[in-house]
Every structure is written in C-alpha cells, then in structure tokens.
Amino acid sequence: MRKEYDFENMKGRKNPYAKHLKKQVTIRMSVDIIEYFKELAEETGVPYQNLINLYLRDCVQSNRRPSLTWSS
C-alpha cells in the first residue's frame, strides 16, 4: 500500500457506480411521519431522508414486516 496517493487526475470525475447505489423515487407520506423524521434529523444532525433510508434498510435486513389490519 502506498503512503500517498495522487487524486489530482480525479477532479471532475464522477463515481461510475453512484447511480447504482440509490434511486430517486416519489412517494406520498403522511405529514406526521415526515415531521417525526425531520425532528429526529435535527437531534442527530443526519438529513431526514437519510434517516428514512436507514430505517427502511434496517427493516429489510431484519425482515421486519408491517402489521396490517383491514377493517370492513
């Protein structure tokens, strides 16, 4: 491993894999949900959209499923 690396040639070059990391979507969310994550964002210093993504990732990794109750 080198002691130093020259990143001078990297200026202006984008990560070619970045587009595969996240995908932009439009989703309708309840106002109270957004407010909750925005308040949490202020406390933690992490942007609220990142917090939502982290929470959803945790749900996926732990195979958590919502409890759905349908009323008729």
Secondary structure, DSSP 8 states (H G I E B T S, - for coil): --S----GGGTT---TTGGGT---------HHHHHHHHHHHHHH-S-HHHHHHHHHHHHHHTT---------
